[in-house]
Amino acid sequence: MSKGFTLIETLVAITLLTVAITAPMELTGKSLASAYYARDQITAFHLAQEAVESVRHVRDHNVLRNALGEQADLLDGILDTGQRSRTFAIDTRNDNITTCVDTCPPLQTDGELYGYESGWADTRFTRSVFVAFVDDGSDEVRVSVSVAWRTGAFQTRTFTISQNLYRWVNDGSGSAN
C-alpha cells in the first residue's frame, strides 16, 4: 500500500474545496446585492411619497388661503398656469420647484437630507413630479412622481406613485361639497 495522496485524489479534493467555498461566497454576493437593491427601493418609495406630500402641502395652503378670503388657484405656487403640463423637480425642504427641461437633475444629499443644495453630493436617485387637473375641473388634481435609480449592476429601475388630491373644504372658489 502506498502512503499519501495521488495526483488525482489531490485534484478531486481541491475541486470539492473550491465548490464548497465558491457557492456560499456567490450566495453571499447575491444576497448583498439584493439587500442594497431593497434598500434603494425603499428609499425611492419614501422620496416619491415625500414629493406627493410636498404638493399636498401647497394645495392645502391654497385651500386655506381661499377659505380666508384670498383668491388662489388650487395649484398656485406649483408652476405657472402655462407650465403645468411639464415635469418639475421639487425640493421638499422648502417646496422650491424647478421645471425640468429634458430630464430632472439627480437629487443631492448632505448625508442625511435629500434636496438640491450647492455643495451637496449627487445621489443615484432622480425624482420627477407631474401635476395636472383632472377633467378640466378645479376640485381635483393628479400628482404623479417617478423616482429612477441604479443600484450596482442592476439595470436602471423606476418607481412611480400617483395620487389624486381633492379640494377638501368648501372654500368658495370651487364646487367642493
C-alpha positions as CSV (number, residue, x, y, z in Angstrom):
1,M,0.0,0.0,0.0
2,S,1.2,3.5,-0.9
3,K,1.1,6.2,1.6
4,G,-0.1,9.8,0.7
5,F,-2.3,11.2,-1.9
6,T,-2.1,10.6,-5.6
7,L,-2.4,13.4,-8.1
8,I,-6.0,12.5,-8.9
9,E,-7.0,12.4,-5.3
10,T,-5.4,15.8,-4.7
11,L,-7.3,17.3,-7.7
12,V,-10.6,15.9,-6.5
13,A,-10.0,17.3,-3.1
14,I,-9.2,20.8,-4.5
15,T,-12.3,20.7,-6.7
16,L,-14.5,19.8,-3.7
17,L,-13.0,22.6,-1.6
18,T,-13.4,25.1,-4.4
19,V,-17.1,24.3,-4.9
20,A,-17.6,24.3,-1.1
21,I,-16.1,27.8,-0.8
22,T,-17.4,29.3,-4.1
23,A,-21.1,28.5,-3.7
24,P,-21.5,30.3,-0.3
25,M,-19.4,33.2,-1.5
26,E,-21.6,33.6,-4.6
27,L,-24.7,33.3,-2.5
28,T,-23.4,36.0,-0.1
29,G,-22.7,38.3,-3.0
30,K,-26.1,37.9,-4.5
31,S,-27.7,38.4,-1.0
32,L,-25.8,41.7,-0.5
33,A,-26.8,42.9,-4.0
34,S,-30.4,42.1,-3.2
35,A,-30.2,43.9,0.1
36,Y,-28.8,47.0,-1.5
37,Y,-31.5,46.9,-4.1
38,A,-34.2,46.6,-1.5
39,R,-32.7,49.5,0.5
40,D,-32.7,51.7,-2.6
41,Q,-36.3,50.6,-3.5
42,I,-37.5,51.6,0.0
43,T,-35.6,54.9,-0.3
44,A,-37.2,55.5,-3.8
45,F,-40.7,54.9,-2.3
46,H,-40.1,57.4,0.5
47,L,-38.7,60.0,-1.9
48,A,-41.8,59.7,-4.1
49,Q,-44.2,59.9,-1.2
50,E,-42.3,62.9,0.1
51,A,-42.8,64.8,-3.1
52,V,-46.6,64.0,-3.1
53,E,-46.7,65.3,0.5
54,S,-45.0,68.5,-0.6
55,V,-47.5,69.1,-3.4
56,R,-50.3,68.3,-0.8
57,H,-48.8,71.0,1.4
58,V,-49.0,73.6,-1.4
59,R,-52.6,72.5,-2.2
60,D,-53.6,72.7,1.4
61,H,-52.1,76.2,1.8
62,N,-54.0,77.4,-1.3
63,V,-57.3,75.9,0.0
64,L,-56.8,77.7,3.3
65,R,-56.0,80.9,1.5
66,N,-59.3,80.7,-0.3
67,A,-61.1,79.9,2.9
68,L,-59.7,83.1,4.5
69,G,-60.9,85.2,1.6
70,E,-57.8,85.4,-0.6
71,Q,-58.3,84.2,-4.1
72,A,-55.9,81.4,-5.0
73,D,-55.9,78.6,-7.6
74,L,-55.6,75.1,-6.2
75,L,-52.1,74.8,-7.7
76,D,-50.8,78.3,-7.1
77,G,-47.2,78.1,-6.4
78,I,-46.7,74.8,-8.2
79,L,-46.0,76.2,-11.6
80,D,-47.2,79.0,-13.8
81,T,-50.5,78.1,-15.5
82,G,-48.9,77.6,-18.9
83,Q,-46.3,75.2,-17.5
84,R,-48.5,72.8,-15.5
85,S,-48.2,70.1,-18.2
86,R,-44.4,70.0,-17.7
87,T,-42.4,67.8,-15.4
88,F,-40.7,69.5,-12.5
89,A,-38.3,68.8,-9.6
90,I,-39.2,69.8,-6.1
91,D,-37.0,70.4,-3.1
92,T,-39.3,69.2,-0.3
93,R,-37.3,71.0,2.4
94,N,-38.6,74.4,1.2
95,D,-41.1,73.5,-1.6
96,N,-38.8,75.1,-4.2
97,I,-40.0,74.0,-7.6
98,T,-37.9,73.9,-10.8
99,T,-39.1,73.0,-14.3
100,C,-37.1,70.1,-15.8
101,V,-36.1,70.8,-19.4
102,D,-35.2,67.3,-20.7
103,T,-34.7,65.3,-17.5
104,C,-34.7,66.3,-13.9
105,P,-31.4,66.6,-12.1
106,P,-30.3,63.9,-9.6
107,L,-31.3,64.5,-6.0
108,Q,-28.5,65.6,-3.8
109,T,-27.7,64.8,-0.2
110,D,-25.7,66.1,2.7
111,G,-25.6,62.6,4.2
112,E,-29.0,62.9,6.0
113,L,-31.4,65.0,3.9
114,Y,-32.2,64.9,0.2
115,G,-32.8,68.0,-1.8
116,Y,-31.0,70.4,-4.1
117,E,-28.3,72.4,-2.4
118,S,-25.0,73.9,-3.7
119,G,-22.1,71.8,-2.3
120,W,-24.2,68.6,-1.7
121,A,-23.2,65.4,-3.4
122,D,-25.3,63.9,-6.2
123,T,-27.2,60.7,-5.4
124,R,-28.2,57.8,-7.6
125,F,-31.9,59.0,-7.4
126,T,-33.7,61.2,-9.8
127,R,-37.2,62.4,-8.9
128,S,-39.7,63.8,-11.5
129,V,-43.0,65.3,-10.5
130,F,-46.0,65.9,-12.8
131,V,-49.3,67.6,-11.6
132,A,-52.4,68.1,-13.7
133,F,-56.1,68.9,-13.1
134,V,-58.5,66.0,-13.6
135,D,-61.3,66.5,-16.2
136,D,-60.7,70.2,-16.6
137,G,-62.2,70.7,-13.1
138,S,-60.7,72.8,-10.4
139,D,-61.5,70.4,-7.5
140,E,-59.2,67.5,-8.2
141,V,-55.5,67.2,-9.3
142,R,-53.5,64.2,-10.1
143,V,-49.9,64.1,-8.8
144,S,-47.5,61.5,-10.4
145,V,-44.0,61.1,-9.0
146,S,-41.3,58.9,-10.6
147,V,-38.1,58.1,-9.0
148,A,-35.4,56.4,-11.1
149,W,-32.1,54.9,-9.7
150,R,-29.5,52.4,-10.5
151,T,-28.0,50.0,-7.9
152,G,-24.8,48.3,-8.7
153,A,-25.0,46.0,-11.8
154,F,-28.8,46.2,-11.9
155,Q,-30.4,48.0,-14.7
156,T,-32.0,51.4,-14.1
157,R,-35.2,51.0,-12.1
158,T,-38.1,53.3,-11.8
159,F,-40.8,53.6,-9.1
160,T,-43.9,55.7,-9.9
161,I,-46.6,56.7,-7.5
162,S,-49.8,58.6,-8.4
163,Q,-52.3,60.1,-6.1
164,N,-55.4,62.3,-6.6
165,L,-55.7,65.3,-4.4
166,Y,-59.1,66.9,-3.9
167,R,-60.4,70.3,-2.7
168,W,-61.2,69.1,0.8
169,V,-63.2,72.1,2.1
170,N,-65.8,74.4,0.6
171,D,-63.6,77.5,0.3
172,G,-65.9,79.4,-2.1
173,S,-63.5,79.0,-5.1
174,G,-64.6,75.6,-6.5
175,S,-67.5,73.2,-6.4
176,A,-66.5,71.2,-3.3
177,N,-69.3,69.5,-1.4
